[in-house]
Amino acid sequence: MLSSEDSGTRERAAATITNLGAIPEYQSVLAAEGAIPPLVKLLEEGTHRGREEAAVALSNLAILRQNQPVIAEALGVVESWEKIVDEESPCF
């Protein structure tokens, strides 16, 4: 449903993941089933409501420590950080 062409369907799917992601038992299951990459895509390309739902869903999934590096990588944080460090900034 997160990959649907219909923005309303994607928003509702993200809202469902937001609710399920608040339950600790589901946080690893949702990540293992591949929810993170489409949530990031919705965060980047969705409607305002879709971006809000995706942000909250990702926040809920990030409560589980093992999901944090997966989310960071999907968001491009790892690549961005490596680029900054590779530029040999005097800050590092």
MIRONU-25310 format. One record per residue (C-alpha): x, y, z; residue number from 1. Coordinates in nm, 2 decimals. Layout:
// residues N
NODE        X        Y        Z     i
NODE        X        Y        Z   NUM
...
END
This chain:
// residues 92
NODE        X        Y        Z     i
NODE     0.00     0.00     0.00     1
NODE     0.29     0.23     0.06     2
NODE     0.39     0.19    -0.31     3
NODE     0.04     0.27    -0.44     4
NODE     0.00     0.54    -0.70     5
NODE    -0.28     0.69    -0.50     6
NODE    -0.16     0.94    -0.24     7
NODE    -0.45     0.88    -0.01     8
NODE    -0.37     0.51     0.00     9
NODE     0.00     0.59     0.08    10
NODE    -0.11     0.83     0.36    11
NODE    -0.34     0.57     0.51    12
NODE    -0.07     0.30     0.49    13
NODE     0.17     0.53     0.67    14
NODE    -0.09     0.61     0.93    15
NODE    -0.14     0.24     0.99    16
NODE     0.24     0.19     1.03    17
NODE     0.25     0.49     1.26    18
NODE     0.00     0.32     1.49    19
NODE     0.16    -0.03     1.47    20
NODE     0.51     0.12     1.50    21
NODE     0.41     0.26     1.84    22
NODE     0.38    -0.11     1.96    23
NODE     0.73    -0.24     2.05    24
NODE     0.65    -0.59     1.93    25
NODE     0.59    -0.46     1.58    26
NODE     0.88    -0.23     1.53    27
NODE     1.13    -0.49     1.42    28
NODE     0.86    -0.67     1.22    29
NODE     0.77    -0.36     1.02    30
NODE     1.14    -0.29     0.94    31
NODE     1.20    -0.65     0.85    32
NODE     0.91    -0.64     0.61    33
NODE     1.06    -0.34     0.43    34
NODE     0.85    -0.05     0.56    35
NODE     1.14     0.19     0.59    36
NODE     1.24     0.26     0.23    37
NODE     0.88     0.34     0.11    38
NODE     0.83     0.56     0.42    39
NODE     1.14     0.75     0.33    40
NODE     1.02     0.79    -0.02    41
NODE     0.69     0.92     0.11    42
NODE     0.87     1.16     0.33    43
NODE     1.07     1.29     0.04    44
NODE     0.80     1.29    -0.23    45
NODE     0.46     1.28    -0.06    46
NODE     0.18     1.53     0.01    47
NODE     0.21     1.74     0.32    48
NODE    -0.01     1.49     0.51    49
NODE     0.19     1.19     0.37    50
NODE     0.52     1.35     0.48    51
NODE     0.38     1.41     0.83    52
NODE     0.26     1.05     0.86    53
NODE     0.59     0.91     0.72    54
NODE     0.79     1.12     0.97    55
NODE     0.59     1.00     1.27    56
NODE     0.60     0.64     1.15    57
NODE     0.98     0.66     1.10    58
NODE     1.01     0.82     1.45    59
NODE     0.82     0.53     1.60    60
NODE     1.03     0.27     1.42    61
NODE     1.34     0.45     1.53    62
NODE     1.26     0.39     1.90    63
NODE     1.40     0.04     1.84    64
NODE     1.78     0.09     1.83    65
NODE     1.84    -0.17     1.56    66
NODE     1.62     0.02     1.32    67
NODE     1.81     0.35     1.36    68
NODE     2.10     0.27     1.12    69
NODE     1.86     0.13     0.87    70
NODE     1.66     0.45     0.88    71
NODE     1.97     0.67     0.87    72
NODE     2.10     0.48     0.56    73
NODE     1.76     0.50     0.39    74
NODE     1.75     0.88     0.45    75
NODE     2.10     0.91     0.31    76
NODE     2.24     1.03     0.64    77
NODE     2.53     0.78     0.62    78
NODE     2.63     0.89     0.27    79
NODE     2.60     1.26     0.36    80
NODE     2.81     1.22     0.67    81
NODE     3.08     1.02     0.48    82
NODE     3.09     1.30     0.22    83
NODE     3.15     1.56     0.49    84
NODE     3.42     1.36     0.66    85
NODE     3.59     1.28     0.32    86
NODE     3.61     1.65     0.24    87
NODE     3.87     1.67     0.52    88
NODE     3.69     1.94     0.70    89
NODE     3.90     2.11     0.97    90
NODE     3.62     2.05     1.21    91
NODE     3.71     1.68     1.21    92
END
